[in-house]
């Protein structure tokens, strides 16, 4: 049961990561297929790059959206992705506590 919960935990974390990255992209580029673009339409979605984020002790692959600035020809890095890459792994006591709480 605990192993299954951990598997779902990782999938849930991946969903949250995708949503955070997409929110930041939306702030720059606007909604997909919308004609209303923030920042005078300077930023565009420009594909994805492979990336990874640590969830606990596990390194999880994620797709990192790219944002292109057409005015200066530079790809804009996502602040939320940089922050996720620098997060420290939770202490084992915290993980054990969560698992104990889930199993009750």
C-alpha positions in Angstrom: 0.0 0.0 0.0 2.8 2.4 0.9 4.7 1.8 -2.3 1.5 2.4 -4.3 1.0 5.7 -2.4 4.6 6.7 -3.2 4.0 6.0 -6.9 0.9 8.2 -6.9 2.8 10.8 -4.9 5.3 11.1 -7.7 2.7 11.3 -10.4 0.8 14.0 -8.4 4.1 16.0 -8.0 4.6 15.7 -11.8 1.1 17.1 -12.5 1.7 20.0 -10.1 5.1 20.7 -11.7 3.5 20.8 -15.2 0.8 23.1 -14.0 3.3 25.5 -12.4 5.4 25.7 -15.6 2.3 26.1 -17.7 1.1 29.0 -15.5 4.4 30.8 -15.9 4.3 30.3 -19.7 0.7 31.6 -19.8 1.8 34.8 -18.0 4.3 35.5 -20.8 2.5 34.2 -23.8 -1.2 34.3 -22.9 -3.6 31.5 -23.4 -2.9 29.0 -26.2 -4.5 30.0 -29.6 -5.7 33.3 -28.2 -5.3 36.5 -30.1 -5.0 38.5 -26.9 -1.3 38.4 -26.0 0.3 40.0 -22.9 3.5 42.0 -23.2 2.5 43.3 -26.6 2.9 39.8 -28.1 6.6 39.8 -27.7 6.8 36.3 -26.1 5.9 33.1 -27.9 5.8 29.4 -26.9 8.7 27.7 -28.6 8.6 24.0 -28.0 10.0 22.1 -25.0 13.3 20.9 -23.6 13.9 17.8 -21.6 14.6 18.5 -17.9 14.5 16.9 -14.5 13.5 17.8 -10.9 14.2 15.9 -7.7 11.3 14.6 -5.8 12.7 13.2 -2.6 15.7 11.2 -3.6 14.3 10.4 -7.0 15.2 12.4 -10.1 12.1 12.7 -12.3 12.1 13.7 -15.9 9.9 16.6 -17.0 9.3 18.5 -20.2 10.2 22.2 -19.7 8.4 24.6 -22.0 10.4 27.2 -23.8 9.5 30.9 -24.2 11.0 32.9 -27.0 11.4 36.7 -27.0 11.0 37.8 -30.6 12.2 41.3 -30.0 15.7 40.3 -28.9 15.8 36.7 -30.2 16.5 35.2 -26.8 14.9 32.2 -25.1 13.5 33.2 -21.7 14.2 30.7 -18.9 11.4 29.9 -16.5 11.9 31.1 -12.9 9.7 28.4 -11.5 11.8 25.7 -13.1 15.0 27.2 -11.8 13.5 27.3 -8.3 12.4 23.7 -8.5 15.9 22.6 -9.5 17.3 24.2 -6.3 14.9 22.6 -3.8 16.4 20.4 -1.2 15.2 16.9 -0.7 12.9 16.5 2.3 14.4 14.9 5.3 13.6 11.2 5.7 11.8 11.9 8.9 9.3 14.0 7.1 8.7 11.3 4.4 8.2 8.7 7.1 5.8 11.0 9.0 3.7 11.5 5.8 3.6 7.8 5.1 2.6 7.0 8.7 -0.2 9.6 8.4 -1.3 8.2 5.1 -1.4 4.6 6.4 -3.7 5.5 9.4 
